[in-house]
C-alpha cells in the first residue's frame, strides 16, 4: 500500500509539472520585449488577431535573444499613407504593392515594393444578399460592374429585374476610395471594365471622358461610403437587404459575414460573392518591412512576416476566408464563394493611377444637400458645446466644394443660420457659424427636425442626395408643432432623405433617435465629449468627405 501511494504521488508530481508548462496566452509585452508596431488593413483582422496572439505566445526571439511582441493596429491603406507623416509602422500590410508606390510618391521613404511579400490573397467582389442575387439570376446569369450602374441608377430597370421585392431602388455601397484599398479598387475596376483591355489604369486614362462617365454612372447610385470593407460587411448584415442590397468588399469579408456571430458558416449563405464577368482586382496583402527602421525592428518585422507564411498561420488565414499563399494550404470551398472565380484578373495600377482616381471620384460622386440640426440648449454648455463646435467645424472643412449646406440651431427657439449654400463659397462662413454657437434655453427638438425637413424641401435637387444630421443632448421640452410619431418620421424622411442622429450624452432619448435614423436608412450614434469628433469623422467618410489620400 505504501509503495502504491508513492507511485501515485510521483504521478501527481509529473501531472502537476506538465500543467505548469502549458502555454498561457501572451496579451501584453513584457519588460525587455522588442515591441513591433504593425499596421494592416481591416480585412486581415480575423486572421491577424489570431496569428499575432499565437506569435506573441510562442515568444519568438531575435538573434539578440529578445522576445518579439507584435502589436497590430488596423488602418485602411489610404488612411495609413496619410498617417505616415507622423506615425510609421515597422511592418505594413496594405491591400497591394500599389499603395507602397503611393507612399513613396508622397515622400514617405523607407517602404519599397522589393521589401514586400504577399501573405494572403482575396479578390474584390460585389457582395449581394442571396435572395436578391437569385432574383437577378444568380448563379446562372453573370453580372458585371457596368450592370450594377444600370441597376442602381435606373429605377425602372431595377423594378423590372427585381420584381419590386426589394424597394424602389437598389441601395449599394463601397468603401471610401481615399481611405480604403477596396474602395479605390471598386472604381479602378469600373474604369477597367469600361476600358475593355488588360492594361492597368493610368493618369491618362483618368482623363478619358468615357471612363469618367462610367465612374459617374456607377457613383450616381451609391447610397453611402464606409471606412472599411470590414465595417461595411458588418453594417450590411446587421441592417438587412432594405438598407443595403449590395456592397463592394473582398471575398474574405463575405466569408466572415456568413459565419455570423457564432463563427460557423451555414450551408445556405445570407450573402453571396458576385464576381463581375469583366474581371476584378486581387488584394495581395503584402507585408512590407520599413527599411529605415533599426536593424532590430527590421529583424522583428521579418520574423513576424515569416511566421505568417508558415503552414499553421496560413491555415488560420484560410479559416478566416483568405486565399493562402503557402501551397501546402488551400482555402476550402464554402457556400457563397466560388474558388474557380474570378476568370479575369486586372493588374494593379501604378501610384499615378491611384492618385488620379481620387480626382475622378470627387468630380463624379453625387454631392450632398446637408441640413445640420444642432442642439444649443442650456444643458449643452461647457465641454459639450466646445466638443460640438470643434467636431462640426472639422466636418464642414472636409466637405466637398459641390456639397450644399444648411445650418439650424435650436433651443427655446429655432434659428436657420444658413440655408442652401454651396460649401465651396460658404465654407468659412459655415465654420464661423458653428464655432460661435451659444448654449442656453430649452430643447425644441421635434420642431427643429420638422424645420430641417422643411429646409430640405426648399433646397432639394435631383443632383444631390438629401441628408439630415440631428444632434441633441436631451429630451424635447418645448416643441409645439410636432411630437414623436409617424408624422414626424415621415416628414423627416420625405424627399428620400436619410436622417443621421446623435444622442450626445446619456440624457437624450436613444430609442427614439435610433428609430428615426433606422426608419430613414440613416445611422444612430451614442456620442460623448470623448468621441464626438470621431463620430463626425465617420459621417464625413460616409458622405464622401475628404479623407486619407483623397484630401
VEXFI-596401 format. One record per atom (N, C-alpha, C, CB): residue in one letter; z, y, x. Coordinates in steps of 0.05 Angstrom, whole numbers, plus 5000, padded with zeros to 4 digits. Atoms other than C-alpha are relative to their C-alpha. Glycine has a CB too. Example, Ala and Ser with C-alpha at 12.3 -4.5 7.8 and 13.67 -1.06 7.14 Angstrom:
<pts>
a500049765018;a515649105246;a500050245018;a502550014980;s499949764984;s514349795273;s501450224985;s497150095009;
</pts>
This chain:
<pts>
x500049765017;x500050005000;x500050255017;x502450004981;x499949774982;x501750465057;x497350055013;x502249965022;x502649974987;x495150325092;x498050124980;x499049725011;x501849895021;x491450455026;x500450304996;x500449854974;x499449725004;x494851125018;x498950175024;x503050054998;x501049864977;x493051325089;x496950034999;x500849855026;x502949985003;x485651165076;x499250214979;x498849734992;x500549815022;x485751565011;x500450295011;x501849954976;x499449744989;x488952155048;x497850095019;x502749995014;x502249934981;x483552125102;x497550084985;x499449765018;x502449945016;x478052125049;x500350284987;x499649794978;x499549745012;x481252725015;x499550225020;x502850024989;x500549814979;x481153095081;x497050055005;x501349915026;x502949984995;x473752945091;x498750154977;x498849725002;x501249865023;x472053165020;x500750305000;x501049874973;x499149724998;x476153805028;x498550155021;x503050015005;x501549874978;x472753955094;x497150064991;x500049835025;x502849965009;x465853855062;x499850234980;x498949744988;x500049785020;x467554315004;x500250275013;x502249964979;x499549744988;x469754855051;x497650125014;x502249985021;x502449894987;x462954905084;x497750034981;x499349815023;x502249955019;x458854945020;x499150295003;x500949944971;x501149734997;x454255555022;x501050184978;x496949994999;x499149795019;x457256164989;x497950225001;x502850105007;x502049795000;x452156684967;x501050265014;x499250074971;x499349754985;x452057305012;x498750234985;x499049995030;x501049795017;x451357914968;x500350285011;x501349984973;x499849744987;x453158475016;x500149955030;x502550154990;x500150044971;x452258585090;x502850005012;x498450225013;x497550004985;x457858425138;x499950195024;x500649715010;x499949834977;x460158845196;x498449875023;x502950055009;x501650114978;x455258755253;x497349904992;x501549795014;x502650095009;x449358545210;x497850205005;x500049934970;x502349825000;x442458835220;x499050034971;x497649885019;x500849955027;x441159155153;x497050075000;x501750234987;x502949975001;x433659105137;x499250144973;x498649735003;x500949875025;x431159625086;x497249914993;x500150315003;x502650105010;x425459325045;x499350144974;x500249694996;x501049885025;x421259674992;x497749834990;x499150305004;x502050175011;x417059254945;x499350094972;x500949704999;x500749935027;x413159344881;x501549824981;x496949984996;x498150135018;x416959124819;x499049734990;x500450184976;x500950265008;x412458534802;x501049785017;x496950005000;x498950204983;x415558174860;x503049954996;x499650085029;x497150015002;x422758274836;x501049724991;x500950204980;x498950275008;x423657594800;x500049815024;x498449884977;x500150174976;x421657264866;x501950105022;x497249985010;x498549904977;x424757724918;x503050014996;x499050285007;x497150015005;x431557754884;x501149735009;x500650054971;x499250274993;x431957004894;x499749965030;x498449794985;x500650054972;x428756994963;x501950155019;x497150085007;x498249844984;x433057564991;x502849885000;x500050294991;x497350125002;x439457234966;x500149755018;x500749934971;x500050244984;x437556574999;x499850065030;x497749814992;x500349914972;x435356915064;x502750105011;x497850225002;x497449894991;x441857305068;x502249795003;x500950224981;x498050214999;x445956695053;x499649815024;x500049844974;x500650174977;x442356295107;x500850125027;x497049945001;x499049864976;x444756825158;x498049965023;x502749895009;x502150024980;x438156845196;x500650215022;x497250064987;x499149834978;x439257145265;x497650095017;x501949845018;x501949904981;x435357575313;x500549875027;x500350315003;x499750114973;x434457395386;x502750095013;x497750085018;x497549904990;x440657815399;x502449884985;x500150294997;x497850155014;x444757335354;x501450174979;x502049905020;x498949845022;x445757855299;x498749914974;x499550305004;x501050085026;x445157645226;x498450234987;x502349924982;x501649815013;x439757995186;x500750004970;x497049945004;x499549975029;x441358255116;x497750174988;x502850144995;x502349875013;x435158425074;x501050154975;x497849804993;x499249845023;x436458995025;x497550114986;x501950255010;x502649945013;x430759044975;x500350204978;x498949744988;x500349805022;x429059644931;x497249974988;x500650295010;x502650035013;x423459634880;x498950274993;x500349824975;x501349745004;x418860234882;x497049945000;x500850205023;x502950045002;x411660234859;x498550145024;x498950104973;x501449924975;x406460344914;x499550305002;x497449855002;x500749714999;x404261054895;x502550175004;x498650084975;x497549854997;x411461294888;x501249955028;x502049914979;x499050064973;x413360944954;x498650175021;x499649705006;x501449824981;x407961334991;x501150284998;x496950004994;x498949735003;x410561984962;x502850025011;x500150074970;x497249994990;x417761794981;x500149985031;x501549774988;x499950064971;x415861625053;x500350255017;x497549865008;x499549754985;x416362355073;x502950025009;x499250254983;x497249984994;x423862265073;x501449725002;x501450164979;x498750265001;x425261515066;x498149785007;x501249954972;x501850214990;x421660985107;x501349735001;x498950085028;x498950274998;x422960245097;x499149865026;x499149834976;x500950164977;x422559745155;x497949804992;x502449875013;x502050185010;x418559275112;x499150094972;x501149704998;x501149905025;x413959495055;x498149804988;x498550285005;x501750195014;x410659055003;x498750144977;x501649754990;x501549875022;x405559464963;x498249794987;x498350245011;x501850185014;x400259164917;x497849905018;x498850144976;x502250084983;x394859154970;x500050185025;x497350034986;x500249854975;x393059395040;x498850284996;x498349855021;x501249735005;x389259985008;x502150215000;x498549994973;x497949805001;x395960324998;x501050075028;x502349904983;x499449934972;x397260285073;x498150225010;x499849755018;x501949794993;x390960685083;x500650274987;x497149924993;x499249755013;x393361195032;x502350135015;x500849944971;x497749894985;x399961265070;x499050125027;x502049775006;x501049894975;x396161365136;x498550264995;x498049805014;x501449755007;x391761885102;x501850234994;x498149964977;x498049795007;x398062255081;x501950045024;x501549924975;x498649954974;x400462275154;x502649845002;x500650295002;x497750174997;x405561715146;x499249795022;x500849854973;x500750184978;x404861385214;x502049775001;x499950155027;x498250234997;x407860705231;x499249764984;x502750084993;x501050235015;x404460275179;x497049975006;x500550034969;x502850064994;x397859935195;x499249744988;x499550005031;x500950245013;x393659415160;x500249755018;x497150034990;x499950234982;x393658975222;x502949905005;x498750075027;x497250094999;x401258925216;x501049914973;x501850225012;x499450095027;x400958665144;x499149724996;x498650194979;x500750285007;x400957955119;x500549954971;x501649805018;x499750065029;x399757745047;x502049784997;x497349924988;x497950205005;x405757365020;x499749874972;x502750125003;x500550115027;x403257234948;x497750154988;x502650024982;x502349885012;x397457394903;x500349994969;x497349865008;x500050005029;x396457574829;x497750174990;x502750104989;x502349845010;x390257804791;x501050204979;x497949824988;x499549805021;x390358424747;x498749914975;x498950285009;x501050115026;x389558224674;x500650204978;x501249734994;x499349855025;x389758514604;x501849814985;x497550084983;x498150165015;x396058224572;x499750074971;x502950055010;x500549965028;x394958134498;x501749804983;x497049984993;x498650195018;x399157844441;x498149784992;x501150154975;x501750235005;x396557144430;x498750014972;x501649745002;x501150005027;x395657224354;x497850214998;x502250064980;x502149795000;x391657864366;x497649915015;x501150265012;x502250104984;x387457554421;x498449794985;x501149895027;x501450215014;x385856954378;x498350124977;x502049804988;x501649865021;x383557424322;x497450115012;x501750224987;x502449894987;x378757724372;x498249785013;x500850205022;x501750224990;x376057034391;x501049865024;x497450105006;x498950134977;x380556834449;x500749714993;x502650145010;x501149964973;x379656384487;x497049965002;x501449805018;x502950064999;x372456234467;x498450255006;x499149894974;x501549764995;x370056954467;x501150165023;x500050184974;x499149854977;x370357354531;x500250304993;x498249965024;x499749715003;x372758074533;x499850135027;x502750074986;x500249854975;x371558604586;x501550264999;x497150045007;x498849744998;x374359254610;x498750204981;x499950115029;x501449805017;x369059654573;x500249934971;x497050015008;x499450085028;x370259254509;x502550134990;x500149704997;x497449895008;x377359504509;x499750304993;x502149965022;x500449715006;x374860224510;x499050034971;x497950125019;x501049995027;x371060084446;x502149944979;x497649804996;x497950095020;x376859734411;x502250214997;x501249745009;x497949805002;x381960274428;x499050274989;x501350045027;x501149735007;x377360874417;x498650024973;x498250095021;x501550005025;x373660664354;x501549854979;x497249885004;x498350125021;x378060534293;x498449814983;x501350214983;x501650175018;x372260244253;x499349745014;x497450144992;x500550254985;x370559744309;x502549835001;x499050075029;x497550154999;x377859554314;x500549864973;x502350195007;x499650125027;x378359444238;x498149774996;x499650224979;x502050225004;x372059014239;x500949755015;x497250095010;x499450244984;x374258554295;x502849894995;x499750075030;x497350095003;x381658534280;x500649914971;x502050215008;x499550075028;x381058464205;x502250174987;x500749714997;x498049825011;x386059024195;x502949905001;x499350074973;x497350125001;x392058584210;x502050145018;x499849715009;x498249894979;x394858984268;x500050305002;x499349885027;x499849715000;x394859704247;x497250135001;x501650105023;x502549855001;x389560254244;x498750015027;x500550284990;x501049974973;x388760284319;x501149795018;x500550285012;x498950174979;x389459824378;x501550185020;x497849835015;x498449854981;x395160114419;x500149855026;x502950064989;x500250124974;x394159974492;x501350185021;x497149945008;x498649844980;x397860204555;x499349885028;x503050004995;x500150094973;x397560154630;x501950175017;x497150025012;x498249844983;x402060384687;x498650265010;x501049845024;x500949744990;x401361094715;x498549965026;x502450205004;x501650054976;x395661084767;x501050145025;x497250084995;x498949864976;x399261574813;x502549875011;x500550294994;x497550134993;x405461144814;x499649715007;x502050024977;x500250294999;x403260424806;x497349905009;x500649884973;x502450134991;x398159994841;x498549874977;x500549805021;x501250125023;x396959634775;x498650214983;x502149854983;x501349785015;x395460304741;x497550095013;x502050224996;x502449924986;x390660514794;x497949784999;x500650065030;x501950235001;x387559814793;x498549994973;x501549755005;x501350005027;x386159874718;x497650185000;x502050084978;x502249815001;x381860494727;x497949935021;x501150285005;x502050094981;x378560224790;x498349784988;x501449915026;x501450225013;x376659604751;x498050104979;x501949804988;x501849885020;x373760024694;x497650125014;x501550214984;x502349884985;x369560414744;x498249795012;x501150195022;x501650214988;x367459784779;x498349854979;x501949805015;x501550125022;x365359474713;x497650174992;x501849944976;x502249825007;x361160084697;x498050025023;x501150284993;x501849984977;x358260104767;x498249755002;x501750035026;x501650255002;x355959374758;x498849915026;x497850044980;x500750134975;x355559194831;x502549945015;x498050175017;x497650094986;x360358884881;x501250185020;x499449755013;x499049824980;x361259484926;x502550144990;x497950195009;x497549875009;x368359784924;x499550304994;x502149985021;x500249725009;x369360474892;x500550185024;x502050054978;x499949804978;x368261054940;x500550284987;x497550005017;x499849735011;x369661804933;x497450104987;x500850195022;x502649925012;x362161904919;x499749884972;x497749915018;x500150125026;x362661414861;x501650164980;x501049715001;x498249855018;x368361824832;x498750254989;x502550075014;x501449765009;x363462404824;x497749934981;x498950155023;x502250085017;x358362004784;x500750034970;x499149715005;x499349955028;x358262234711;x500349754983;x497850174987;x499750245016;x357261534683;x502649865005;x497649815006;x497550124994;x363361274719;x502350174989;x500349955030;x498049835011;x367461874699;x500249974969;x499450305007;x500050045028;x365261774627;x501349734992;x497150014989;x498850265005;x367361044630;x503150025000;x499149795019;x497149964998;x374361244652;x501050164976;x500850145026;x499249835023;x374661784598;x500149834974;x498150234996;x500050165024;x372761284544;x502349805000;x497349844998;x497850194998;x377960784569;x502650154994;x500049875027;x497549855002;x383461314573;x500450124972;x500150225021;x499749875027;x381961604504;x501749844981;x497250054988;x498550175018;x385261014472;x502749905011;x498449764993;x497550094988;x391260934518;x502450144986;x500150065031;x497849895015;x397761034480;x502150125018;x501349794982;x498049904982;x402361134539;x499749875027;x502949954989;x500050104972;x403461024613;x502849915007;x499050225020;x497450114993;x409160654646;x500550045030;x500349714993;x499449984972;x412860694712;x499149765016;x503050035004;x500750254985;x411059974730;x499049794980;x502549895015;x500950215018;x407659354702;x502449834990;x498049825013;x497650155008;x414459004700;x501450134976;x501949975024;x498749865022;x417459544656;x498250004975;x500550295008;x501950005022;x411159554613;x500249734985;x497250055010;x499850265013;x411658804601;x502549974984;x499949795022;x497550025015;x418958844580;x499950164974;x502350105017;x500249835024;x417559414532;x498249884979;x499150295008;x501950125018;x411559074502;x501249774985;x497549905016;x498850245013;x415458434489;x502350084981;x501149815022;x497749915016;x421558804461;x499050134974;x501850185015;x500849835023;x417659264414;x497949874982;x498950265010;x501850155017;x412358784388;x497150104999;x501150004973;x502949965001;x404958784370;x499350274989;x498749784985;x500749745011;x405059424329;x500650235019;x501550044974;x499549794980;x407959824386;x497949995022;x502849965013;x502150034980;x403159554439;x498649734995;x501050015029;x501550245004;x397659054425;x499149885026;x497650054983;x501050094974;x395259014497;x501050195022;x496949995000;x499149844977;x397259264566;x498949885026;x503150025001;x501050094974;x394559224637;x502449945018;x498150215013;x497850084981;x399158854685;x499049765017;x502649924984;x500850234984;x399058274733;x500549744985;x501550005027;x499750275012;x398457534715;x502949915001;x498249805014;x497250094997;x405557424742;x501750144979;x500950075028;x498549875021;x408157944692;x499849854973;x499150294997;x500550165025;x405057534635;x501849755000;x497049934997;x498350244997;x408656914661;x502950074994;x499749885028;x497249915004;x415257294661;x500550074971;x500650245018;x499649945029;x414257554590;x500449754984;x497550164990;x499950255015;x413056854564;x502549835006;x497649845005;x497550144994;x419356594598;x502250114982;x500750025029;x497949885017;x423557074557;x502750005014;x500249844974;x497349974989;x430957154566;x501249745010;x501850124979;x498850264991;x432356414574;x498749905025;x499749804978;x501250084975;x427656364634;x498249754998;x502049955020;x501650245004;x423755784603;x497350074986;x501549794984;x502649955012;x416255814588;x499649814976;x497849965020;x500450165023;x414255574519;x497149895000;x500550164974;x502750125001;x408155144502;x498250194984;x500149734987;x501649815015;x405855694454;x500850285010;x500449974969;x499249744988;x405956354494;x499950224979;x498350065024;x500149765017;x407457004459;x497650185009;x502650165002;x502049824989;x402657374505;x498149845018;x501350235017;x501950144983;x396257134539;x498750205020;x497849864983;x501549844980;x392557384601;x497149994994;x500649905029;x502949985004;x385557624586;x498850095027;x499250204977;x501349954975;x381157604649;x497350134995;x499849745018;x502549875007;x375658124640;x497649875013;x500150305007;x502350154989;x368857804648;x498550155022;x498149934977;x501449854978;x366158374692;x501349945027;x500150304994;x498650054975;x371458194744;x502750155000;x498450085024;x497449864998;x378258444766;x500950015029;x502149874983;x498849974973;x382458624827;x502349805003;x501050295005;x497750174994;x387658184861;x502150175014;x499249765017;x497849904983;x394458434884;x500449795021;x502650054983;x499550194978;x395258114952;x502850025011;x498050065023;x497249974993;x402458354961;x500449975030;x501749804984;x499650024971;x402158475036;x502850095008;x497950165015;x497549924988;x408658505075;x499350145026;x502049755005;x500949834978;x407659085124;x502450095016;x498450244989;x497849924983;x412259195183;x499650285010;x500249805024;x500149734990;x413859905202;x500050005031;x502450174990;x500450034971;x411159945273;x501550205017;x497250025006;x498549804984;x415060565294;x503049964998;x499350284990;x497250065001;x421760245279;x501049905026;x500649814977;x498950114975;x426559995332;x499149725003;x503250024999;x500850284996;x424859325364;x501749814983;x500349935030;x498450185016;x430759015328;x499350004971;x503050085003;x500849985028;x428559275260;x497349864996;x499850304991;x502650145003;x421459025272;x500449705002;x498150095023;x499450294999;x424158345292;x501249904974;x501949945024;x498750075025;x428558325230;x497949984977;x502250194993;x502149995021;x422558515186;x498249755002;x498350255003;x501850244996;x418257955216;x501549744992;x499049995029;x498550235008;x423857455206;x500149964970;x502950025011;x499950025029;x424357615132;x497249934990;x501050264988;x502750065009;x416757615125;x499349715005;x498050185015;x500550284994;x416256935159;x501549824980;x500949935029;x498450165019;x421756675113;x498549994973;x502850134996;x501449995025;x417656895052;x497549825000;x499150284994;x502450164998;x411656495077;x500649705002;x498550085024;x499350294998;x415555835085;x499949874973;x502749975013;x500450155025;x414955295033;x502150044979;x499949715007;x498049955021;x421655394998;x499650274986;x502849995012;x500449735012;x420456144988;x497550014984;x500050215021;x502550015015;x413356014966;x500249854974;x497749885017;x499450155025;x415855514915;x501450184980;x501849765006;x498749805018;x420356064887;x498050204989;x502350145015;x502149815009;x414356524885;x498449884977;x498150075024;x501550135021;x410556014844;x501649994974;x499249725009;x498350015024;x416455944797;x500150274986;x502949925008;x500049735012;x416056694786;x497250084990;x500950215021;x502749955011;x408656644766;x498150115020;x500350184978;x501849904979;x405656874832;x498449775011;x501650145022;x501750204987;x399956514866;x500849985029;x497050064996;x499150024972;x402756254933;x497750025019;x501549745004;x502049994979;x399056374998;x500449775019;x500250265015;x499650244984;x402155765032;x498549774987;x503149945003;x501650215013;x397155205019;x501649754992;x497849915018;x498350235008;x402854695013;x501250044972;x502249975020;x498749945026;x405055034948;x497850104981;x502350215002;x501949925020;x401055114884;x501450114975;x498149774992;x499049905025;x402255524821;x499349804978;x499050284994;x500550205021;x402955024764;x498750144976;x502649864991;x501349905024;x398655114702;x502250064979;x498049804989;x498149925021;x402455484647;x498550124977;x502050215012;x501249895024;x400955684576;x499850305003;x501649924975;x500449714999;x398056384572;x498450105024;x502650144999;x501649924977;x394556394640;x498049795006;x501950055025;x502250184994;x388356074668;x499550015031;x497450074985;x500250004971;x388455874742;x497149985010;x501649785011;x502850014992;x380855784742;x498850284999;x498449824981;x500949725001;x380256534730;x501450165022;x500750134972;x502549885009;x378157044750;x497549895014;x500150315004;x502550104988;x370956854762;x498850205021;x497949954978;x501049794982;x369357514796;x502350175009;x497850184985;x497849844988;x373957894843;x498850255013;x501649845021;x500949754988;x372858624860;x501450055027;x500650244981;x498849924975;x374158884930;x501850244996;x497950065022;x498249775000;x379859364942;x498550245012;x502749955015;x501349764988;x377460084955;x501450095025;x499950224979;x498749864978;x378760485017;x501850214988;x497950125020;x498049805009;x384161015014;x498650234985;x501550125024;x501449785013;x378961544995;x499449954971;x497550065015;x500650075027;x377161164933;x502550024982;x498949724998;x497549985015;x384461124910;x500850294996;x502249855015;x499349725002;x385561854924;x498250144980;x499950145028;x501949875018;x379162064888;x500549924971;x497249935008;x499450105027;x381261644828;x502050184986;x501049725002;x497949835013;x387262104816;x498850244986;x502050095021;x501349775012;x382762694803;x498449934975;x498250145020;x501550105023;x378262294757;x501849954976;x498449755007;x498150065021;x384262054718;x501150254987;x502249825010;x498949765012;x387362734709;x498150154983;x501050195023;x502049875016;x380863004683;x499249844976;x497550065018;x500950185021;x379662404638;x502049944978;x499049755012;x497950095019;x386262244605;x500350214978;x502649945014;x499749825023;x387762534537;x502550185004;x500349844974;x497649834997;x392363144543;x501849984976;x499150305004;x498050015022;x398563214500;x500450274987;x502649885010;x499049775014;x400763704448;x502949954996;x498550044972;x497150064999;x408163714462;x501650224987;x500949975030;x498049825011;x413564024420;x502849905009;x499950014968;x497450074989;x420364024455;x502150144984;x500250085030;x497949905017;x426264104408;x502749955014;x500049854971;x497750014982;x432664264446;x502550114986;x499450155025;x497349935011;x439964294422;x501350215019;x501849754996;x498649804985;x443364934445;x502650084986;x498350265005;x497549945014;x449664884402;x502350035020;x500649774980;x497749944982;x456565054430;x500949765016;x502250114984;x499150234985;x458164344449;x498349935024;x500049764981;x501850044977;x452364374499;x500850165024;x497150064993;x499349824979;x455964884542;x500949855025;x502250204991;x499150124975;x457664744615;x497949825013;x502549844995;x501750184985;x454764154653;x497649904984;x501649775011;x502250115016;x450563914594;x497750194999;x501049964971;x502349825002;x446464544586;x498850055027;x501050274989;x501149984973;x445764604661;x498149775007;x502250025021;x501750244996;x443063894665;x497550014984;x501649754993;x502349985016;x438364014608;x498050215011;x500850084971;x501849794989;x435564664638;x498449895024;x501750245009;x501350114976;x434164314704;x497949794994;x502149905020;x501850225007;x431063684674;x497650094985;x501549794984;x502249915015;x426764044624;x498150175017;x501050174976;x501749844982;x424264534677;x498349835018;x501750195017;x501550194983;x422263964723;x497849864984;x501949805013;x502050135018;x418763614665;x497650194996;x501349934973;x502149815005;x414764244650;x498350055025;x501150274990;x501549964975;x412864334723;x498149775006;x502050035023;x501750234995;x409863634723;x497949964979;x501749755002;x502150025021;x405663734660;x497350085011;x500750174976;x502749944990;x398163774669;x499050264987;x498149774994;x501049745009;x394364424661;x498950004972;x498050105019;x501250005026;x390764204598;x501949924978;x497749805000;x498050065020;x397163984563;x500850264985;x502549875012;x499149775017;x399764434507;x502949974994;x498350024974;x497150025004;x407064614498;x500950204979;x501450055026;x498449835018;x411564894444;x502949955005;x499249954969;x497150024995;x418965024453;x501650104976;x500850155025;x498249935023;x424265024397;x502849965009;x499349844975;x497150044996;x431665134407;x501450024973;x501250225020;x498649995026;x436665014352;x503049995005;x499149764982;x497049995000;x444065164340;x500750074971;x501250205021;x499549915027;x446365564279;x497550094986;x502150224999;x502649945010;x439165764271;x497949875018;x499550314998;x502250134986;x432365534295;x498150225012;x498449814981;x501749814986;x428165924346;x497649875012;x501650165021;x502550094987;x420865794363;x499550185023;x497650004979;x500249834976;x420866044434;x497150025011;x501849885022;x502750004990;x413665854449;x498449814982;x499849915030;x501550175019;x408165564405;x497149965010;x500050124972;x502850074995;x401665204424;x498850135025;x498450074977;x500949884976;x401065484494;x498949805020;x502250175014;x501150184980;x396565154546;x501650035026;x497050075005;x498149994979;x401064974603;x498950125026;x501049725006;x501249884976;x396065194657;x500550295003;x497149955000;x499549724999;x397365914638;x502850084992;x498050154982;x497349945011;x404265864606;x502249875015;x500149934971;x498050164986;x407865434657;x502550165008;x498849865024;x497849834990;x412065984688;x501850104977;x499050235017;x498549905023;x414066274621;x501649784987;x498150124979;x498550235012;x415965584594;x502449925017;x498149764997;x497750074982;x420265434655;x502250214997;x499049995030;x498049795004;x423666114648;x501549984974;x498650285002;x498750025026;x424965994575;x502249785000;x497949934978;x498050225001;x428565324585;x502350065020;x498749735007;x497849934981;x432465594646;x501850214988;x498850095026;x498349795012;x435066154602;x501349924974;x498450244995;x498850095025;x437465724544;x503050055000;x499449704995;x497149965003;x444465924519;x501349754987;x500650254983;x498650225014;x449665464487;x502250124982;x501249805020;x497949915019;x453365684424;x499049944971;x500550315003;x500750045028;x453665554349;x500149714991;x497350114995;x500050265013;x452764964302;x497549845007;x500350034969;x502150184993;x447564404300;x498249954976;x501149735011;x501950045022;x441664464252;x497849805009;x498650274992;x501850204988;x438563814278;x497749934982;x501649755007;x502250105017;x434663564218;x498050214993;x501249884975;x501949785005;x431764244201;x498350065025;x501550254991;x501549954975;x429764324274;x497849795004;x501949995025;x502150214998;x426063654272;x497750064981;x501249724993;x502149925019;x422463884209;x498450245010;x501350074974;x501449774989;x420764544244;x498149915022;x502050205011;x501850104979;x417964154303;x497549874989;x501549805017;x502350125014;x413563754256;x498150214990;x500949814978;x501649785010;x411164404226;x498350135022;x501750214987;x501449894977;x409264674294;x497749825008;x501950055024;x502250184993;x405264044309;x497750024980;x501049715001;x502149975020;x401564124243;x498350255005;x501250024972;x501549754995;x399564834264;x498549995027;x502050235000;x501250004973;x397664654336;x498449755006;x502250045021;x501250254994;x394663964329;x497050035006;x500349814976;x502850014994;x387763784355;x499249715005;x499350175026;x501050274995;x383663144357;x499749945029;x497449954986;x500350034971;x383063254432;x502749955014;x498750245012;x497450034988;x390563184443;x501749804985;x501450275003;x498050185013;x396062674429;x502550164993;x500749765019;x497749845009;x401862954389;x502649865008;x499950044970;x497450114991;x408862854418;x502250194993;x499949955031;x497649845007;x415563104392;x502349885015;x500549994969;x497750094984;x421463054440;x502550154989;x499650065031;x497749885012;x428263174408;x502549925016;x500449904970;x497550054986;x434763244447;x502350134985;x499950115029;x497649895012;x441663324416;x502449865011;x499949984969;x497550124990;x448863204436;x502049954977;x501350185022;x498150025021;x451963184367;x498749934973;x501650244997;x500950065028;x451463054292;x499050264988;x502349884983;x501049775015;x447763514244;x502450134985;x497849914980;x497849855013;x452664054220;x499050244984;x502050085020;x500849755013;x448164584190;x497450004985;x499950215019;x502750005013;x441464354161;x500250044970;x498649735006;x500149945029;x439564594092;x497549894987;x500150304996;x502550095012;x432464354082;x499549705002;x497750145013;x500550284996;x432663644109;x502749855003;x498349955025;x497950194993;x437363054112;x498749765013;x501749914974;x501350224987;x436262404149;x499349794979;x501949875021;x501050195019;x431961984103;x497149955006;x500450094970;x502850064995;x424861724097;x498250245000;x499049804979;x501549765000;x422362414081;x499950135028;x501150204979;x499949884973;x424762674149;x498449835019;x502950025009;x501550184981;x421962064186;x497050034996;x500849714996;x502849975006;x415262134151;x498950275009;x499449954971;x500849734991;x415062874164;x499750025030;x502050214990;x500149994970;x416562794238;x497749845011;x502649895011;x502050174989;x411462244248;x497250044988;x500749714996;x502749945011;x405662544208;x498350115023;x500250214977;x502049924980;x399362734246;x500049815024;x500650285009;x500050214979;x400162084286;x501850095023;x497249945009;x498149894980;x406062404323;x501949785009;x501550244990;x497850174989;x410461984369;x502450175005;x499049845026;x497549854998;x417662204368;x501849875021;x501550034973;x498250104979;x421962114430;x502650154997;x498850055029;x497449885006;x429362234421;x502049945023;x501149894974;x497950034979;x435262334469;x502750074987;x499450185024;x497349955008;x442462254448;x501550085026;x501449754987;x498949894976;x445662704501;x503149994999;x499050295005;x497150045003;x452762434507;x500749814978;x501450274995;x499150215018;x456961994462;x500450104971;x502649895010;x499449895027;x457662454401;x497649994981;x501150275002;x502450005017;x450462414376;x499849744985;x497550055017;x500450245017;x448361924322;x497849835012;x499450074970;x501950174985;x445061394366;x498249844981;x501549825019;x501550175019;x442960954307;x497750154987;x501949884979;x502049845014;x439261504270;x497850095020;x501250244986;x502049914980;x435861774333;x498349775009;x501450135024;x501650234992;x433761074354;x498149924977;x501949775006;x501750085023;x431060924284;x497650194998;x501650014974;x502149805001;x427061574284;x497949955021;x501150285003;x501950054978;x423961414352;x498349754995;x501549985026;x501450255003;x422260694336;x498050004977;x502049774997;x501849995023;x419160844269;x497550175005;x501450094976;x502349834993;x414361334303;x498849925026;x500850295000;x501150114974;x412660894364;x500850175024;x497049994998;x499049864977;x416761334409;x502249845014;x501150284993;x497850134987;x422661164454;x502650154995;x499449985031;x497349885003;x430161294447;x501449965027;x501649874977;x498450004975;x434661464507;x502850084994;x498750185021;x497249915001;x442161504514;x500450155026;x502049754998;x499949824977;x443062094561;x502850095007;x498250234996;x497549894990;x448562394603;x499250215021;x502049785011;x500649824979;x449162934655;x499049865025;x502550165008;x500850154976;x448162394707;x497149904999;x501849765004;x502750135001;x441562104681;x497950174985;x500249744987;x501949845016;x438262674642;x497550065015;x501350254990;x502449954984;x433562844699;x498249765002;x500850105028;x501550254998;x431462114706;x498649954973;x501849775007;x501250045026;x430162084631;x497550174996;x502050064977;x502349835003;x425562684632;x497849925020;x500850305005;x502050104981;x422162394694;x498549774988;x501349935026;x501350235012;x420761744657;x498150094977;x502149814989;x501849905021;x417962134597;x497650135012;x501550194982;x502249874987;x413662544644;x497949795009;x500950165024;x501850214992;x410761904672;x498549884976;x501549785015;x501250115024;x409561624602;x497950174988;x502249954979;x502049825011;x405662244582;x497950075021;x501450254991;x502149964979;x401562234647;x500550255017;x497450034986;x499449774983;x405062794684;x499649935030;x502950094996;x500550044971;x404162884759;x502349855012;x499550275014;x497950174988;x407862344797;x498749845023;x501349824979;x500950164978;x407361924860;x497950145017;x498849744989;x502249864985;x400762064897;x498350164981;x498349795014;x501549845019;x398062374833;x501250274995;x499749854974;x498849735003;x401263044846;x498050225008;x502550025017;
</pts>
